[in-house]
Amino acid sequence: MKKLGLATALLLAMTGAQAYQFEVQGQSEYIDNTVNDKNFTGAVQGTYYLKDVDSSKGPLAEAAFLNQASNVSVAYNYGEYDVDADENENSTAHTYGAKAEAYVPTKFVPAYASASYNHTKFDGKGGQSDDQGDRYALELGALVIPNFLVAVGYTSVADQASLDAFNIMNNGIAKAVLETNTIADDQDAITARTKYVGAIDGTNMSIGFESGLVYGEDTAYNLGTTLFVTPKLSVGASYMESSFAGSPDKAWGANVNYFITPAVAVGASYVNANFESALAGEDLTVRDTQTVGVNAKFRF
């Protein structure tokens, strides 16, 4: 009877669940750059929501945001970077992260706060040394109108080796590295972002917009938009550019996501970050990079 009950609960979760409290997602990216076409990343994230999230209204992908669902998350990302011509540049990276988000009702507007911690460990191969570092981040904001979030934050990066596991999961490794390069040797950075999701009148569609700013040693901005063709299907495009004196200093991307059921989703992404050298024949210490990612999400 216990096995039957468990099987029934799992079947309901996979077919018609309209509310959930846990979300588990996985992602992997294939990385093709100038010197290697065998690099890859793998990531997993688990999120617990303090209350049930109602996914019966609006785009399924944004159910937690539309519900202003406070949560805690943990994430892990593994990355492998090899150089065909020089084993001394080969390395693997392990990034661990923990994050909490809170939406707090007030008599004015709903307030928002988030805090996160990430640790990255690089294992060098050949003659490359190991490295590791931490980063801490805090954000405060408010939903100034329904479904429109404005937030500002502070990020402390104690070591340039540190990446953001949640940024990797949401935006891909190329953009996460671009953000880290923007902060550079400056251990403190100011961030700002906006997010909006709203229905398109007279249709079953919705539209989403996001923007962000990172001000560290240099400055980067990003823009993104998503069209929710139906509550299950979405297509998106994004662009990021930094002022840091290196290359690639910009990246654009596209993605598509589809909920097979309200509890199970799959998706794919593409990011292009082209190298632009100011000097002919310059050694490409940072190379043309293209990534293709796949992801899956399960809610229960």
N, C-alpha and C positions, 0 to 999 in steps of 0.2 A: 504494500500500500504506500509506503514511503517513497519507493522508487517511482510509482505511478504518479504520486502527487508532485514530485520533483520534475518529472517529464512534462506533466501538464502545465506547471508554472513556466517552464522553459519555453514550451510551445506558444503559450500566450504572450510571453515577452517578445518572441521573435515574429509574431504575426500581427497582433492588434493592440499592443500596449499603448495607452495614451498618456500615461504618467510614469515617471521613472525617478530614481534617486541615486543611481550609480551609472557611470559612463566609463567604458574602457575603449581606448583607441590605439591603433598601431599604425606605423608609417615606415616606409623605406624609400630612399632616394638613390637612384643610379646617377653617378657623377661622371661626366665626360669633359675632360679639359685637354689642353694642348699636349701635355706630356703623358697622359694616362687615360684610358677609357675603362678602367676596372674598379674605380673607387665607388664606395657606397656608404650609406648610413642606415641605421635602423633605430626606431624610437617607439616607446610605449608610454602611455599616460593613463592614469586612473583618477577619476574625480568623484567625490562624494558630495551630494547636495544636502543641505541641512533639512530641507523640506521637499516633498514630492514636486517634480516639475511637470506642469501640464503642457503637453505637446499637441493639444487638439486645435489650437488657434495659431495662425501665422506659419511662417516657414519652420519646418522641423529642425533645420540646422541652427536656428537662433532661438529655440524654445527657452533655454536657460536665461538668455539675455532678456527676452520679452517678459519672462516671469520674475526678473530681478532676483535670481536664485543664488543666495550665498552658498559658498562651497569651499572645499579644500581639495588640493590636487598634489600628486607626486608624478614625476616624469624621469625618464632615463633615455639617453641618446648615445649610441655607439657610432663612431665614424672611423673609416679607414682611408688613409691617404698615402698613395705610392707614387713614386717617380720612376719611370722606366729606365732612365739613364743614370740614376744616382740613388742607390739604396740608402745612402746616408741621409736623404731627405724623407724617408718613409716614416710614418708614425700612425698610431691609433689614438683615438680620443674617447674618453668616457665622461659624459656630463650628467650630473644628477641635480634634480630640482624639486623644491617644495613651494607651494603657493597657496595663499588664502585670499578669497574675495568676499566682501560683505556689502550688501545693500541695506541701508538703514532708513526707514521712513522718518520724515520730519514734518513739521507743520508747514514747511515751505515747499521743498522738493525732496525727492529721495536722494540721500547721500550715498557715495560710493567710496570704498577704500580697498586697497589690495597691498599685500606684502609678499615678497618672494626671496628665496635664497637658492643659489646655484653654485655648484662646485664642478670644475673641469680638471681632469687629469690626462695629460698627454704622455704616452709611452713612446719614446723615440727608438728608432731602430738604427743599426749600423753605428755611425759616429754621432748621431743626433742625441742630445741630452733630453732627459725627462723634464716635464714642467707641470705645474698645477696652479690653480688659483680659485678665488671665491668672488662672488658678487652678491650684493644685497640691493633690493629695490623696494620703494614705497610709492604708492599712488594715492591721491585724494581727488575726488571729483563729485559730480552731481548730474542727475538726469534733469536738465534744465527745462525740457519739454518731454512729453511721453516718448520713450524709446530713443532719446537723443542724449548720449553720454558725453560729457566734457571732463577730462581728467588731466592733472599735472602730476609729475613725479620726480623722484630723486633716485639715482642709481650710483652705488659705490662699487667700483671694480678694483679689487685689491691687487689683481695681477692681470696682465693683458691676455693671459692664456685662458681666461674664464669666458665661457659662452652662456647663453640663456637657453635652457632646454625647452622652455615653452615657446620661445621665439622660433626655435628650430622646428618644433611640431607644427606651429601655425603658419609659418612663412617660408620654411625651407632653410637648408644649411647655407646657401649662397647669401641670402639676405641677413641671416644671423651673423655671419662672418663680416659682412659689410658694416653692420651696426657696431660690432666689436672694434673694427678698424677705425670707425668714426670716433669712438671714445678714446682710443689710442692710449698714450701714456698718461693722459689726464685721468686720475682715479675717480673723479666726480663728474656726473653728467645730469643735466636737467632734461626731462622728457615731457611731452605733451601729446595728447591724442584726442580724437573725437570718433564717435561711432553712432550711426543712425540706421534704423530698420523701420520701414513703413510700407503699408499696403498701397498698391496702385489702384485708384478708384475705378470702379466699374469692371474690374478684372479679378482673376484668381491669383494674380502675380503680386510680388512685393519687390522692393528695391532696397539695397543696403549700401552705405557709404562709410569709408573709414579713412582717417588721415592721421599722420603721426610726425613728431619732430624729436630729434635727439641732438642735444647740444653738449658736446664734450670738448675734446681737443679740436675737433672739427664739427661740422653740422650736417645732419642728414634729414631728409624728409621722405615720407612715403604716402602714396595715395592708392586707394583701392575701391572698387565698386563690384557689387554682386547683384545679378538679376536672378530672382527666384521665380523661375518660369511657372512652377507649381510649388505647393508646399513641400514636395519631395525632391524636386530637381532644381539645381542652381548652377549658374556659370558665372565666373568672375575674372577680373583682370586687375593687375596691380603694377605699380612702378615705384622704384626707390632710387634716390640719388644722394651722394655724399660729396662734400667739398674736400675730403682728405686727399693729400698729394700722393695718390697711388692709383692703381688700376687692376681690376675693374672697379670703377667708382659709381656704377649705376647698374640696375638690374630691372628687368620687366618679367612679368609672369602671367600665367593663365591657369585656371583650374575649373574642374567640373565635379560636382558631387551629387549623388543620388541615393535616396532612402528606399531600399527595397521594401522594407516595412517601417512603421514608425520607430522600431527599435534597432534596425540594422541598416547601416549605410556604407557605401563604398565611394571612392573618389580617385581622381588623378590630377596631377599638377605638372607644370613645366615652368622653368625659370631659365632665363638667358642673361648672362653677365659677360659682355665682350671686353676683352683686353684692348686698350687704346694706348699705344706707346708714343710718347712725344719724341723719342730718339730712334732713328733707324738702326736696326740691329741690336737694340737693347735686350739684355738678358731678361727673359720673361719669368721673373721670380713670382709674379702673380699672373695666371694664364686665363685665356678664354675658358669660360665655364658654362656648361649647360647641364641642367639636372632634370630628370624625369622621376616623378614620385607617384607612389600608389599608397592609399590609406584605407582603413576600415574602422568602423565604429559600432559599438554594441552597447545598448542601454537596457537597464533592468531595474 
